[in-house]
Amino acid sequence: MKKVFNKVIAVAATVPLALTQGFAVLSNAADATTISVERVLEIKPQELESDWAKLVEGALIDSEGKSFELNVADIIDSADFSDKNAAYVEKVQKCIVGNPSVSIQNSVAVMTAQVDATSYVQSNIIDAIKKELTKQGAASIIDDIDFSMLEKKGTFTAAVDGDSIENTAANKAAGTANTIRVKGAVFVDSEGNQVATYADAKAYAASTVQKLKVELTKKAAAAGVEVNLDSLLATYQKKVEKAFSYVDKAIAASAHEKFATADETLAWIKAQKEKKTTRFDVPGSVADLAKYGNTLDKAVAEINKAFQKVNVDYTVAVSMDDVTSLLNSGSDFTVDADADTNVYTVTFKVPDTDVDADYFSTVEGIEKYYAAHPDQAETDGVTDADYSQLVYDSSYKLVTAQGDADNDTLAGVPSGYFNVERIIKFKDKATTTTTTDISGTTTTDVSGTTTTDVSGGTTTTDVSGGTTTTDVSGGTTTTDVSGGTTTTDVSGGTTTTDVSGGTTTTDVSGGTTTTDVSGGTTTTDVSGATTTTTTGTGDSETTTTTTTTNTGTITPVGTTTLEVEVNPTNFYFSVDERELKPSDLFSKFDIVDEDGTHFNALELGAVTLDKTTPKEIFDAEGKPYCVTEVNAYFTDPTKADAEPVAAPVNPTVYIGVKGDTDLSGLVDVPDAVAVLTYTAKIAAGQEGVVFNEDENLNKFVFFLADIDTESKEGKNDGNKLMATEDAVYMLTYTAKTAAGQEVTWPDVIPSLKSLEGSIWYEG
């Protein structure tokens, strides 16, 4: 029985610990004497582990030498169980006599309960014996039989050791940190017979059957009748032994499984249990736990009432909402079970918003982390010399709950272990992003001469070589083109022309630049804005020009004018195989003739692009995400022999992986954590919450992370919201891909098929 009983106690010790951990990541720390889900999950900003065990040890110290009763009957009465479990609960209720008592000595909690299992035992055997005796013609001896050997009354005692539970180095070395140990559990009946092991239980059942057989034989001989109850009694003995092994059968398993959510985890556990036995039920989802809400509330109330009676200055503040919130916030669940060692472990991740990112970007913080995680340092390929080159990137909390039914390190006693750790990811500080806003910049291809009309003055630069100085509206412009670059200061405006590759970049601040294009002269009025972003890692450098809102007017000499507007939110997914359309990239592309007649070049098909699909662009770039300019060309429909001409301004497209919140090129847990953090801050009323400080990248990331509505607004707008559901979708997608499934987003969220504009839209 010990093996079975130890497993029961191990689970009983572990599960409450797991269920009483917290989630309220935005709240302040609870009171120092309040045992709450929030407090247990809390990790101080510059620490690496929760100190929940210190809180529990404090409660044990405060309870030293005190005793109290628990009203178990009321707790059980509050339960709302299924039919299967209701039968077992009813039997348990009949077996418990009075209220169990709990006493604390040297941080060891000893629970004592009076048990009377007579009615349960007798109901299984006495009626069967009477029927068999009647069948064999020996009904006359029934009233003379003494069934007292079936009276099973006695005392049940269990001791749980919480001494040295605090998470200190010494306790870790001793194997007691964060660990509750069951020191012993024993049943002693009214005759002094002791049941403390599985072998004891089998012997106890055999002894009872033997006594019953002797009694039946004596009474049959006295009455002069012959009976044979060997088969019946053997069946009874097997049933008793089977009862002791039922939990063992249900729990014993070997497995290593991974799941995205708590719901998937509980569903798997339930399925495994059903394979072993269907005689009792377990929750198959987080929602199924709701039926135990009243029981948990009653248990918490009874514990607090008991504490108050004996002046223990601690309060338990745990509700089923806390439990379900914790489980629903979790991701990347792992279940490890080893039937040989009797060790059962569950781990999962929860968001970490308490971390001091600045501290863990210092050498001191990084050194502290890797000292506690030497294996991760080896995996990351990091040595002491690298600490100064690293900064904090992201983190999460890893929750571990473990039940060890034998636990060789603790002299063979079962234990329950619980811990909350901070896991950090670092990045190379050499990876930086610099954004420069240059108002009114356009890039134009020139073949030799550029003329700039600014504020009524004109400067002409011959790029064949030399220096020109021109007085323009009271301002002086000096252009040195010997190095292939001309810089012109005109009435407070500056134009910089790089002619080494035949390209001129001009800041005209509302002025006009005249450019020679394909043999004709055009005039461009540029009033938009261009953002130039330079990213570098080490010695490499990449420059990307992103046009946010550019409008232009181009007039071919004596004939027509162009009116162009670029769409500022050209966001695409990396798997989008639809052809890029000029009508998507430009919001306006009108050709206006000399009479003022507008020709919509987009509708006329007069605009073409030099790139095909987002997927082809993304695959060719080979980067986690890409921001690239698409060259556009137009053909003047008013001219029969017109050739394609470069558009005055080109649109920029952003292409990334759906669900990739941190722009790493992957959909993983940190992406979901970023969404949970974002939504939590919004819910807390924080202002200026963004995914990325760059305005355009922030809108782009919002688009990637808004799984169900794919908003391009960059903020919550109407029914297009960033919500926890988006994080759940990410975690589900991650779990399915990790399991080797060839999953698409509609497999996770079918509503995308009815989302107009989505690449998965089916109408």
HUQUIHU-V713948 format. One record per run of one state. SS is the DSSP state (alpha for helix, beta for strand, coil for the rest). FROM is the first residue (numbers start at 1). LEN is the number of residues. If there is no record, write none. Layout:
BEGIN
ss->{SS	SS}
from->{FROM	FROM}
len->{LEN	LEN}
END
This chain:
BEGIN
ss->{coil	alpha	coil	beta	alpha	coil	beta	coil	alpha	coil	beta	coil	alpha	coil	alpha	beta	coil	beta	coil	alpha	coil	alpha	coil	alpha	coil	beta	coil	alpha	coil	beta	coil	beta	coil	alpha	coil	alpha	coil	beta	coil	alpha	coil	alpha	coil	beta	coil	alpha	coil	beta	coil	beta	coil	alpha	coil	alpha	coil	alpha	coil	alpha	beta	coil	alpha	coil	beta	coil	beta	coil	beta	coil	beta	coil	beta	coil	beta	coil	beta	coil	beta	coil	beta	coil	beta	coil	beta	coil	beta	coil	beta	coil	beta	coil	beta	coil	beta	coil	beta	coil	beta	coil	alpha	beta	coil	beta	alpha	coil	beta	coil	beta	alpha	coil	beta	coil	beta	coil	beta	coil	beta	coil	alpha	coil	alpha	coil	beta	coil	beta	coil	alpha	coil	alpha	coil	alpha	coil}
from->{1	2	20	34	37	42	49	50	52	63	67	71	72	78	83	96	106	108	117	118	136	139	145	148	151	153	162	169	175	179	190	194	196	198	224	230	252	255	260	262	277	287	310	315	318	320	330	331	339	343	352	359	362	363	373	374	381	384	390	405	408	411	415	429	432	440	441	446	449	455	457	463	467	473	475	481	485	491	493	499	503	508	512	518	520	527	529	538	540	550	551	556	561	567	571	574	579	580	582	586	593	598	601	605	607	610	613	614	622	626	631	632	635	645	647	651	657	669	684	695	706	717	718	720	721	724	739	745	749	750	755}
len->{1	18	14	3	5	7	1	2	11	4	4	1	6	5	13	10	2	9	1	18	3	6	3	3	2	9	7	6	4	11	4	2	2	26	6	22	3	5	2	15	10	23	5	3	2	10	1	8	4	9	7	3	1	10	1	7	3	6	15	3	3	4	14	3	8	1	5	3	6	2	6	4	6	2	6	4	6	2	6	4	5	4	6	2	7	2	9	2	10	1	5	5	6	4	3	5	1	2	4	7	5	3	4	2	3	3	1	8	4	5	1	3	10	2	4	6	12	15	11	11	11	1	2	1	3	15	6	4	1	5	9}
END
